[in-house]
Amino acid sequence: MADPADVVTSDERDPVVQVSAQRDRLLETLAGYRRVAVALSAGVDSSVVARAAQLALGDGACAVTADSPSLASGELEEAVDIARRIGIRHHILKTSEFNSPDYSQNPSNRCYYCKSELYGQLWSRRSEWNFDVMVNGANLDDRGDHRPGMLAASEFEVRSPLLECGFTKADVRSLAREWGLPVWDKPAAPCLSSRVAYGVTVTEELVRQIDAAEAWLRRDLNIRELRVRVEAGSLARIEVPLADIPRLTDPERRSRLTEQFRSLGFRAVTLDLEGFRSGNLNATLPAGDLVMLTPHIASSAR
């Protein structure tokens, strides 16, 4: 006979019940924060946290979106729309990370300087915007990846409620879908600076080039997930899903693409035959440069 402790009930196997239990845990956790400011990027993770904060705290919650040159076209407008749908107070915060050589020189911990700028500016407005705690959208799937921004989060005591409540990315998407958030299946959309190879100077002009190139490709190819990465010497390296590679090698499209990219300021254009891989620039970093989301970093913000 099976040990009763090993028997999984029908409720525990039911994904609807599981999402409901996680939702309740998330709301309870956020309610314990008193008044919060959610760093809202228009991605699915931060959108779920913003919705949960509004449900748990009402007027005690606000959302803040950084208006930065590294934000891809349409992302700010989408964040505004999400905040409106949720009904949460929303503030736009102009950030100035590009003014810092620590950021623009594009070291392997560039994201640390970006998040330090964001959280520092946000914390300075805690009285004006009426909050006690800053929160972000980090979840369990962020473990094992290069996350220098989480060091900045720990220094400013930023909380990660999805991480604290044991949410994976799949859990986040399930809850976002249940809540009717339009970004529930949105692909990851990291900042435009993340497309630039480490050590290559990041400038506002360069990220505008990248933004224009990716927007053109999305219109031309009608695919949701792609990257234009920039290597030294103004070399643009295009990543698309493997199934879409033949579409870029069509002679007519290849000619139009090359002409378009050169008009944007790129010296040369290449196609990555390994296809789209999120965050693959981190694979070039020595192990000693990697900053992983470890239990120490995750708990230091609690």
C-alpha positions as CSV (number, residue, x, y, z in Angstrom):
1,M,0.0,0.0,0.0
2,A,1.2,3.5,-0.8
3,D,2.4,5.7,2.0
4,P,-0.4,8.4,2.5
5,A,2.4,11.0,2.4
6,D,3.2,10.0,-1.1
7,V,-0.3,10.2,-2.4
8,V,-1.0,13.2,-4.6
9,T,-4.6,14.4,-4.3
10,S,-6.6,15.4,-7.3
11,D,-6.5,19.0,-6.2
12,E,-2.7,18.9,-6.1
13,R,-2.6,17.6,-9.7
14,D,-5.1,20.2,-10.9
15,P,-3.1,23.1,-12.5
16,V,-6.1,25.4,-11.8
17,V,-5.9,24.7,-8.1
18,Q,-2.1,25.1,-8.2
19,V,-2.3,28.5,-9.8
20,S,-5.0,29.6,-7.4
21,A,-2.8,28.6,-4.4
22,Q,0.2,30.4,-5.8
23,R,-1.9,33.5,-6.6
24,D,-3.1,33.6,-3.0
25,R,0.4,33.2,-1.6
26,L,1.6,36.0,-3.9
27,L,-1.2,38.4,-2.8
28,E,-0.5,37.6,0.9
29,T,3.2,38.2,0.5
30,L,2.6,41.6,-1.2
31,A,0.1,42.6,1.4
32,G,2.8,42.1,4.0
33,Y,5.0,44.7,2.3
34,R,2.7,47.6,3.2
35,R,3.2,50.1,0.3
36,V,5.1,49.1,-2.8
37,A,6.6,50.4,-6.0
38,V,6.7,47.8,-8.8
39,A,9.4,48.2,-11.5
40,L,7.2,47.6,-14.5
41,S,8.9,46.9,-17.8
42,A,5.8,45.7,-19.8
43,G,7.1,42.1,-19.6
44,V,5.0,39.3,-18.3
45,D,6.8,39.0,-14.9
46,S,6.6,42.6,-13.8
47,S,3.0,42.8,-15.2
48,V,1.9,40.0,-13.0
49,V,3.6,41.6,-10.0
50,A,1.9,44.9,-10.7
51,R,-1.5,43.3,-11.0
52,A,-1.0,41.3,-7.8
53,A,0.2,44.5,-6.0
54,Q,-2.9,46.4,-7.1
55,L,-5.2,43.6,-5.9
56,A,-3.4,43.2,-2.6
57,L,-2.8,46.9,-1.8
58,G,-5.0,49.0,-3.9
59,D,-3.8,52.6,-3.6
60,G,-0.9,51.4,-1.6
61,A,0.7,50.2,-4.8
62,C,2.3,52.0,-7.7
63,A,4.1,51.0,-10.9
64,V,7.2,52.7,-12.2
65,T,8.6,52.4,-15.8
66,A,12.1,53.5,-16.7
67,D,12.1,55.7,-19.8
68,S,15.6,54.9,-21.2
69,P,17.2,55.0,-24.7
70,S,17.8,51.2,-24.3
71,L,14.0,50.6,-24.2
72,A,12.8,49.1,-27.5
73,S,10.1,51.0,-29.5
74,G,6.6,50.4,-28.2
75,E,7.7,49.1,-24.8
76,L,6.9,52.3,-22.9
77,E,3.5,52.6,-24.6
78,E,2.8,49.0,-23.7
79,A,3.7,49.6,-20.1
80,V,1.4,52.6,-19.9
81,D,-1.4,50.4,-21.4
82,I,-0.8,47.6,-19.0
83,A,-0.9,49.9,-16.0
84,R,-4.1,51.4,-17.3
85,R,-5.7,48.0,-17.7
86,I,-4.6,46.9,-14.2
87,G,-5.7,50.2,-12.6
88,I,-2.5,50.8,-10.8
89,R,-0.9,54.3,-10.3
90,H,1.8,54.6,-12.8
91,H,4.9,56.8,-13.0
92,I,7.4,57.3,-15.8
93,L,11.0,57.7,-14.6
94,K,13.6,59.2,-16.9
95,T,16.9,57.4,-16.3
96,S,20.4,58.5,-17.2
97,E,22.6,55.4,-17.2
98,F,24.1,56.4,-20.6
99,N,25.8,59.4,-18.8
100,S,27.9,57.0,-16.7
101,P,31.2,55.6,-18.2
102,D,30.7,52.6,-16.0
103,Y,27.7,51.8,-18.0
104,S,28.6,53.0,-21.5
105,Q,31.9,51.1,-21.5
106,N,29.8,48.0,-21.5
107,P,31.6,45.8,-18.9
108,S,30.2,42.3,-18.1
109,N,28.3,43.8,-15.1
110,R,26.8,46.7,-17.2
111,C,23.3,45.7,-15.9
112,Y,24.4,46.4,-12.3
113,Y,25.0,50.1,-13.2
114,C,21.7,50.3,-15.0
115,K,19.7,48.9,-12.1
116,S,21.6,51.0,-9.6
117,E,20.5,54.1,-11.6
118,L,16.9,52.9,-11.6
119,Y,16.6,51.9,-8.0
120,G,18.6,54.9,-6.8
121,Q,16.3,57.3,-8.6
122,L,13.2,55.4,-7.6
123,W,14.2,55.2,-3.9
124,S,14.8,59.0,-3.8
125,R,11.1,59.4,-4.7
126,R,9.7,57.1,-2.0
127,S,8.1,60.0,-0.1
128,E,6.7,61.7,-3.2
129,W,5.2,58.5,-4.6
130,N,4.2,57.1,-1.2
131,F,5.9,53.6,-1.0
132,D,8.0,51.7,1.5
133,V,9.3,48.8,-0.6
134,M,10.5,48.4,-4.2
135,V,9.8,45.1,-5.9
136,N,10.8,43.5,-9.2
137,G,9.7,40.5,-11.3
138,A,12.6,38.0,-10.8
139,N,11.4,34.4,-10.7
140,L,12.9,30.9,-10.2
141,D,13.9,30.6,-13.8
142,D,16.3,33.5,-13.5
143,R,18.6,31.3,-11.4
144,G,21.6,30.0,-13.2
145,D,21.8,33.0,-15.5
146,H,24.1,36.0,-15.4
147,R,22.2,38.6,-13.3
148,P,24.4,41.4,-12.1
149,G,21.3,43.6,-11.8
150,M,20.2,41.5,-8.8
151,L,23.3,42.7,-6.9
152,A,22.0,46.2,-7.3
153,A,18.6,45.0,-6.2
154,S,20.0,43.5,-3.0
155,E,21.9,46.7,-2.2
156,F,18.6,48.7,-2.4
157,E,16.7,46.0,-0.5
158,V,14.4,45.3,-3.5
159,R,12.0,42.4,-3.0
160,S,11.3,39.7,-5.5
161,P,7.9,38.3,-4.6
162,L,7.7,35.8,-7.5
163,L,11.0,34.4,-6.4
164,E,9.9,34.3,-2.7
165,C,6.7,32.5,-3.6
166,G,8.3,29.9,-5.8
167,F,7.1,31.0,-9.2
168,T,8.6,29.6,-12.4
169,K,8.2,31.4,-15.7
170,A,5.5,28.9,-16.6
171,D,3.7,29.7,-13.4
172,V,3.9,33.4,-14.1
173,R,2.4,32.9,-17.6
174,S,-0.4,30.8,-16.3
175,L,-1.4,33.4,-13.8
176,A,-1.1,36.2,-16.4
177,R,-3.4,34.3,-18.7
178,E,-5.9,33.7,-15.9
179,W,-5.9,37.4,-15.2
180,G,-6.3,38.2,-18.8
181,L,-3.1,40.2,-19.2
182,P,-2.4,40.6,-22.9
183,V,1.4,40.0,-22.3
184,W,0.8,36.4,-20.9
185,D,2.7,34.9,-23.9
186,K,5.0,37.8,-24.8
187,P,8.6,36.7,-25.5
188,A,11.3,38.1,-23.3
189,A,12.3,41.6,-24.4
190,P,15.6,42.5,-22.6
191,C,17.0,46.0,-23.1
192,L,18.6,47.0,-26.4
193,S,22.0,47.4,-24.7
194,S,22.0,43.6,-24.1
195,R,22.5,43.1,-27.8
196,V,26.0,44.8,-27.8
197,A,29.0,42.5,-27.2
198,Y,30.7,43.2,-23.9
199,G,33.5,45.7,-24.3
200,V,31.9,47.4,-27.3
201,T,30.9,51.0,-26.2
202,V,27.2,51.4,-25.8
203,T,25.8,54.7,-27.1
204,E,22.3,56.1,-27.6
205,E,23.0,56.2,-31.3
206,L,23.9,52.5,-31.4
207,V,20.8,51.3,-29.5
208,R,18.7,53.4,-31.9
209,Q,20.3,51.6,-34.8
210,I,19.6,48.2,-33.2
211,D,16.0,49.2,-32.5
212,A,15.4,50.3,-36.1
213,A,17.0,47.1,-37.4
214,E,15.0,44.8,-35.3
215,A,11.8,46.7,-36.1
216,W,12.5,46.5,-39.8
217,L,13.1,42.7,-39.6
218,R,10.0,42.1,-37.6
219,R,7.9,43.9,-40.2
220,D,9.7,42.1,-43.1
221,L,9.7,38.6,-41.6
222,N,6.6,38.8,-39.4
223,I,8.2,36.8,-36.6
224,R,8.0,37.7,-32.9
225,E,11.4,36.6,-31.6
226,L,14.7,37.7,-33.1
227,R,17.9,39.6,-32.1
228,V,20.3,42.0,-33.9
229,R,23.5,41.7,-32.0
230,V,26.4,44.0,-32.5
231,E,30.0,42.9,-32.5
232,A,33.2,45.1,-32.7
233,G,33.6,47.0,-35.9
234,S,29.9,47.7,-36.4
235,L,29.2,44.1,-37.4
236,A,25.5,43.2,-37.1
237,R,24.8,39.6,-36.3
238,I,21.2,38.5,-36.9
239,E,19.6,35.7,-34.9
240,V,16.2,34.2,-35.9
241,P,14.6,30.8,-35.1
242,L,16.3,28.0,-37.1
243,A,13.1,27.5,-39.2
244,D,13.3,31.1,-40.4
245,I,16.9,31.2,-41.5
246,P,16.1,30.2,-45.1
247,R,13.8,33.2,-45.4
248,L,16.8,35.5,-44.9
249,T,19.0,33.7,-47.4
250,D,16.5,34.3,-50.2
251,P,18.6,36.5,-52.7
252,E,16.0,39.3,-53.0
253,R,15.4,39.6,-49.3
254,R,19.1,39.3,-48.5
255,S,19.9,42.2,-50.8
256,R,17.2,44.4,-49.3
257,L,18.3,43.5,-45.8
258,T,21.9,44.3,-46.4
259,E,21.0,47.6,-48.0
260,Q,18.7,48.5,-45.1
261,F,21.3,47.6,-42.4
262,R,24.0,49.6,-44.1
263,S,21.7,52.6,-44.4
264,L,21.3,52.4,-40.6
265,G,25.1,52.6,-40.1
266,F,26.2,49.0,-39.8
267,R,29.4,48.2,-41.7
268,A,28.6,44.5,-42.3
269,V,25.8,42.0,-41.7
270,T,26.0,38.3,-40.8
271,L,23.4,35.6,-40.1
272,D,24.0,33.3,-37.1
273,L,23.5,29.8,-38.4
274,E,22.9,28.5,-34.8
275,G,19.7,30.5,-34.7
276,F,18.1,32.5,-31.9
277,R,19.5,31.9,-28.4
278,S,18.4,34.2,-25.6
279,G,21.3,35.7,-23.7
280,N,24.0,34.0,-25.7
281,L,26.5,36.9,-25.4
282,N,26.9,35.7,-21.8
283,A,28.5,32.5,-23.1
284,T,31.6,34.5,-24.0
285,L,32.2,35.6,-20.4
286,P,34.8,33.9,-18.2
287,A,33.2,31.9,-15.3
288,G,34.7,34.4,-12.8
289,D,32.7,37.3,-14.4
290,L,29.3,35.6,-14.1
291,V,26.9,36.8,-11.4
292,M,24.3,34.2,-10.8
293,L,21.0,34.6,-9.0
294,T,22.0,32.5,-6.0
295,P,20.0,31.9,-2.7
296,H,22.4,34.4,-1.1
297,I,21.5,37.2,-3.5
298,A,17.9,36.3,-3.6
299,S,17.6,36.4,0.2
300,S,19.7,39.5,0.8
301,A,16.8,41.7,-0.4
302,R,14.4,40.2,2.1
